[in-house]
Amino acid sequence: MIGGMAWAARVRDLRPSATLALNARAAELRRQGRHVISLAVGEPDFPPPKAALAAGHEALDEGFTRYTPAAGIPELRKAVAAMMQRELGIACSADEVVITVGGKQALFNLMLALLDSGDEVVIPAPYWVSYPEMARLAGARPVIVPTQAEAHFKLSPEALAAAITPRTRLFVLNSPSNPTGMRYTAEELGALSEVLRAHPRVWIVSDEIYRKILFDGAQHASIVQVAPDLAERTVIIDGASKAYRMTGLRVGFAIGPKPLMRVMAAIQGQSTSNTCAIAQRMALAAIQSEDDGIAEMCEAFARRRNRVLEVLGGIDGVRLPKPEGAFYAFPDLSARLQNEDDVAFCTRLLEEEGVAVVPGSAFGAPGCVRISYAVADEELEEALTRFVRALG
Ligand SMILES: Cc1ncc(COP(=O)(O)O)c(C=O)c1O
């Protein structure tokens, strides 16, 4: 809750990012000389593709520093469309793509374009922290549907059907998932599609920003591949932040039906305009390069994921479904924690052991914590030792 008297109704219940306070405290402890390890990070610890860095220098040298079209440079929109076709087999043209200020703005513009007050947005929990807040900012009501660790945090078709009402306007799907690392298989997406087919008013946003970060040879499945008939009311969210390790450069992609993309581009044209011109050229180079950095990163993440599973998976009262992608593990500690909730545990872990992880409550899943393993192996090892000690 943001304090103050005279703010607009839409921000009265806005929750600031849960990790901010945590990171501030971690920084404070570091200043005091403590060795603090943060497993709270939401970005890969790997550099962008070399081709992207070279393209950035080149764009600067060329003086490519002016406004671009709000929806992005045509070459990049075209390259994203071609990538959708090449990698997912989804037919797509450049005018079905909008280039945004990170995946975040793609999601935000989508909600502004679709939602009216009174509309409901179905969001499975654990969810990425921004979905409910964005829905509320757009005037709509988030309808949170819990899932369980035993079911690998996956939403069942029955639970989806039960959550949809005549007011439902949007369903948020995120695979691979932040915060759980879970991914839906094609079969599971097929079952969810069956439910969605019966509700033509409901749009689907499929946040696939982690789709290239998968382990053990797992293949990504998109709902648009599985249910092409739903493409006319589905928007895919993708971007350069995670796969291409370009978080600070702020390049996201929205891929969806032309009329909606036009509206989203118009919203962008009246708010931020284009994302950074140079960053767009960098994203273009990243897409067009043979980037073996992704494979190297996935290998490291898979190795670290295995360590987290080895260390925490065997502890009594810790339920930890095996993450299949992204760089997060999401253990459910509720059977283990005594006399303290997830927030108290995370606070104690930071104060006593100097390890930062994000409480599950921030993701709508109290009793759990999110561990990011986008840190060096040695740091992870040390952090896990401290984590186990704090668990007692
Ligand atoms: C699930 C999910 N979607 C979207 C985003 C937005 O990423 P960005 O705006 O950095 O592209 C993130 C970033 O953490 C995420 O985890």
The ligand as an SDF file (V2000), in Angstrom:
LIG
                    3D

 16 16  0  0  0  0  0  0  0  0999 V2000
    7.2730  -13.7590  -16.4100 C   0  0  0  0  0  0  0  0  0  0  0  0
    7.8630  -12.4640  -16.8090 C   0  0  0  0  0  0  0  0  0  0  0  0
    7.2670  -11.7490  -17.7730 N   0  0  0  0  0  0  0  0  0  0  0  0
    7.7390  -10.5740  -18.1830 C   0  0  0  0  0  0  0  0  0  0  0  0
    8.8800  -10.0330  -17.6250 C   0  0  0  0  0  0  0  0  0  0  0  0
    9.3210   -8.6900  -18.1180 C   0  0  0  0  0  0  0  0  0  0  0  0
   10.5940   -8.6400  -18.5470 O   0  0  0  0  0  0  0  0  0  0  0  0
   11.2280   -7.3380  -19.2360 P   0  0  0  0  0  0  0  0  0  0  0  0
   10.2880   -6.2050  -19.0640 O   0  0  0  0  0  0  0  0  0  0  0  0
   12.5120   -7.1210  -18.5230 O   0  0  0  0  0  0  0  0  0  0  0  0
   11.4080   -7.6980  -20.6670 O   0  0  0  0  0  0  0  0  0  0  0  0
    9.5450  -10.7270  -16.6150 C   0  0  0  0  0  0  0  0  0  0  0  0
   10.7300  -10.1620  -15.9620 C   0  0  0  0  0  0  0  0  0  0  0  0
   11.1290  -10.5100  -14.8780 O   0  0  0  0  0  0  0  0  0  0  0  0
    9.0300  -11.9790  -16.2050 C   0  0  0  0  0  0  0  0  0  0  0  0
    9.6290  -12.6970  -15.2500 O   0  0  0  0  0  0  0  0  0  0  0  0
  1  2  1  0
  2  3  1  0
  2 15  2  0
  3  4  2  0
  4  5  1  0
  5  6  1  0
  5 12  2  0
  6  7  1  0
  7  8  1  0
  8  9  2  0
  8 10  1  0
  8 11  1  0
 12 13  1  0
 12 15  1  0
 13 14  2  0
 15 16  1  0
M  END
$$$$
